[in-house]
Amino acid sequence: MIPWLDDDSLDFPPTRRALGPRSDAPGLLAAGGDLRPARLRAAYARGIFPWYGEGQPILWWTTDPRMVLKTADFKLSRSLRKTLARFIRTPGCEIRVDSAAATVLKACASTPRDGQDGTWIVPEMQQAYLQLARDGTVHTVETWMDGELAGGLYGVNLGRMFYGESMFMRRTDASKIALAALVCLCREFGIPWIDCQQQTAHLASLGAAPVTREAFEAHLDAHADLPAPGDWTYHPRLWAHLGLGDADRAAAGSPPIPSSTDSRATSDRP
């Protein structure tokens, strides 16, 4: 039997009690409760996340193994490098952070997924993560082209840990551009892992790999309680974390940007 959470408590069952790989729902830990910010933070701190569909109770999961993108292992393919270089040097193309959270969540919810009917990002879930965005716990990384939101992603930040939730694109590779920008931000902030939750071939092609639940939880114990980054402004100089930046800006007729460790130096937003 899956335990039902107490509305008055933020406690979760031990993660070792989650359903195993031979069950119909591997990783399912509990049901019920609510999506208030305190509960969501308590869940993510232990590697637990909500995932359920319309008409279902809130379901809480902790997968084993866990798909993780170690930011040092991000694979920048030749084609993606060319795409990023073109994006960087094209006027009207920029990365913004946290400028359109509601739009990003709605776009992620409406993006069709292979093998899925409907969406798990139900309206209740969108409202919960928007509240976390207002609190500075959820961040959106957005790819903008010619004044339009072309793609992006959102996720949860606790300390020096980022939990990726979902992404979308309206133009080719726009979500990959946002992910590359997130990797740059994480390298800048000293965030070594991005949680990807589920194993997919697409994530593996970008460098993600599975780790055991035990290893994942040990990493959280060491990183989720550290001070979180205070300013998520994206500055073009951060592309240097992928070996990109100055040459591409020079090709567009823009001067190089001096290196700095202070990501608050300049805002890209209009």
N, C-alpha and C positions, 0 to 999 in steps of 0.2 A: 504494500500500500504506500502511495505517495503521501507524505505528511502535509497537512493543511496549516499554513502559517497563522500565527496569532496576530490579530490586528493591532494589539497593544504592545507588541514586542518586535524588535528589529533582529531577533535571533534567527539564524538559519540552522538546519540540521548539519551535522558534519558532512563535508563534501564526499567522503568515502562511501556514504550511503546512497549516492546517486545511482541510477540504474546502469547496469553494465552493458558491454558491447553486444551481448547476445539478446538483449531485451528489444522490445518494439520501439523504445524511446531512449537510446543510449545517452546518458548525461542528465536525464531529467531528475531533479532533486526534490522539488516541492511545488506546491500550488497555493494560490490564494494570496492574501495580503493586499498591498496596494503599491502604487508607484510614487509615493511621496519622496522628496529628495533625500531625506535621511535614510530611508530604506534602500534606495538605489545606490547611494554611496556605500552603505554597509555591504551590499551585495557585491559591487564591483571590487571592493577592497579584498574580498575573499575569492575573486574569480568567478562570481556567479552573475548571470545576466538573465533578464526576462525575454521570453520569446513565445508568442502565442498568436492565435488568429482570431478573427471576428467570431463572437459567440462562444469563445472558450474562456475559462478562468485564466488568471495570470499564471503562467508556468515559468519556473525558475530552473536554469540549466547550469551545469558545469561539465564541459566536455573533456574527455580524456581519450586520446591525446588532444592537445590544444594547438591550433595553428597560430604561429607567431612569426612576424616579420622583424628580425633583428636589423635595426637600421644600418648597421655596418655591413650587412649582407645584401642590401638592396641591389637588385640587378638592373643596371641601366643598359639596355640593349642598344645596338647601333641605331636602330630605327627610332627608338624613344629619345635617344640623345639628339638626333636630327630634329625630331618634333619639338623638343624643349628649346633647342637653339633657335628654331624658327619662331617659336612663341615669344622668346625673350627679346628678339630683335624686331618684332612686329609691333608698330604703334597701335595702341588700343587694346593690347593684350596684357593682362596683369593678374596677379594672385591677390585676392582679398581674404581676410579672415574675419568671421563673425559679422559680416555685413548683411547677410540675408538668411538668417537661421531658419525662419519659418518656411521660406521658399525652398531651401535645401531639403528640409525634412519632408515637405510635401512632394517634392520631385523624387526623392528616394522611395517614398511610399507608393508612388504611381508608376515606378519603373518595373516593367515585366521581368520576371526571373524564370530561368529555365527550371521546369519541374515544379513550379509553384503556382497555385491558383490564389489570386488575391494577394494580400500583403500582411506581414506581421507588424508593420508600422501603423497600427490602427490609430484612430484619432486620439484615444486616451494616451497612447504611447507618445504621440507627437506633442501633446500638451505637457506631458511629464518632462520630456527632454528639452522643450522650450523653456520650462522653468529652470532646469539645470543650466541652460545657456545663459539665462538672465543672472544666474548665480556665479557664472564663470567656470562651471565644471564641464559643460559641453562646449565644444568648439567646432565651427564649420570652416573648412578650407575650400575656397571657391575659385574656379577658373572663369575669368571674365574675358570676353572677346567683343570688341566694338560696342561696349556698353551693355552687353547682354550676358546673363549667366549661362555659360556653356556646359558646366558640369561642376561636380564637387563631391564632398564627403562630409560626414560628421562623426564625432566620437567623444568619448568621455576621458577627461584628464584627472587623474589622482596622483599627486606628487610628481615623481619622474616616471610615470607610466601613462601610456595612451592606449585606450581601448577603441579600436575602429569598429564602427557600427554598420554603416552602409554608404554606398556611393551611387552616383548617377552621371549620365552624360547626355548632352543634346547635340554635341558635335564630336567628331571622331577624336578619340584619345583624350578628351577633356578630363575624364576622371583619372586617367593615368598621370596627367599633368598635375592635378591636385594632390595625388598620392606622392608624387616626387617632391612637391613643395612641402608636404607634411614630413617626409623623411628629412628634408633640409632643416625644418623647424626643430624636429626632434634631435637631430645631431647638434644643432646650435644650443639646445636646452639641456643636453646630456640625458635624453630619454632613449635608452638603448633598445627597448622592445615596443612594438606595436601589436596589440592583440588582434588577431583576425578571426578568432573563434572557430570557424569551420574550415575544413580542408577542401580546397578547390585547386584544379590544375592552373587556373589563371593566377591565383595568389602564389603558387609554387613557381610559376614562370618569372615572377618578380622578386623571388628570393625568400619567400616565406617557407617555413618548415615546421613540422609538428614537434612539440615537446610534451613530456609527460605532465599530468596534472600536478604531481609532486614538485617537479622542477618549476612549473609555472607559479605555483603558490609560494615557493621559496623566493622566487624573483619578486613577487608582490610584497612579501614580508620585508624585503630589503629596499624597495623603491617606492611603494605606494604612499608611505607616510612621510616621505621627504617633502620639503617645501616645493610647491608647484610654481611653474613659471608665472611671472606676473603680467607679462605683456606679450600677446601673440601677434603683434603687428608683423606682416610679412614685408621684408625689405629685399629688393632685387639682389643685393650682395650675397644673400643666403644661397643663391644658386651655386656659389663657389664650393659648397659642400659636395656638389656632384661634379666638380671640375668645369662648371659653366659660369658664364657671367660677363666678365669684362670684354672678352673678344667679341661676343655677340652684341653687346651694347655698342662697342666701337664700330661694328659693321653697320649699325643703325644710325651712326653719327652722334652717339651719346658718349660723354666722357666716362672713364672708369670710376667706379664707386670705391672710395677708400675702405679698407677692411676695418671692422670694428667688432667688439664683443658686445656692444650695447644695441640690442634689436629695437630699442625705442627711439633710435636716432631720427628716423624719418618714417612717416606714414605714407603708404601707397594709396590710401583712399582719397577720393576727390573731396 
